[in-house]
């Protein structure tokens, strides 16, 4: 709930909201993963130490990744990668539209008296042109690859101390080896997220925690038994991840 509110407020800041939100999101998600890991540790300890279940979880643990310089730097770069990817897609679409509108009167787009609905109606025929299908297919493929690379990136960085390159690579590999399970996962959440506009975004209060918790469970299934240590023992971890991703889900 708190993460959703903070991201919503950040995205509403004029001009810089679209920059702050992608940078802030990995930090807030990382804090939630740290809390979930602490809950898991308490649960495991309580099996042998009953009083461990009464151990409180400090509220500031949610923001602990802001204080730790190691994941902080990598998460910051992850936010920049997110912004760069979005800008790259926007640049590709803008270039395509510019080429399609060459030699065409497109004063409607710069006319101050025109509203956004009129501009969209003007652009739709060009965006739905047969030549545009190759563009949209390319964008879908790029978006899927990006989603695969970033799916486990935050928990890998925060909970395992991975570098950005290693986190993106391991995440892409894990999702790729379990593509059928993750395809079903994506379709289920796609249907669930269709409720967002119908509930005036209130359903995000449930969907975001559910998504983060499900990612954490999948992360534990894949990397739970492999050693931790950043770039150390890379070959051994790769072997363990390969073995686990071939059977998980």
ABEGO torsion letter per residue (X at the ends): XAAAAAAAAAAABBGAAAAAAAAAAAAAAAAAAAAAAAAAAAAAAAAABAAAAABBBBAAAAAAAAABAAAAAAAAAAAAAAAAAAAAAAAAAAAAAAAAABGBBAAAAABAABBAAAAAAAAAAAAABAAAAAAAAAAAAAAAAAAAAAAAAAAAAAAAGBBAAAAAAAAAAAAAAAAAAAAAAAAAAAAAAAAAAAAGGAAAAAAAAAAAAAAAAAAAAAAAABBBGEABGAAAAAAAAAAAAAABX
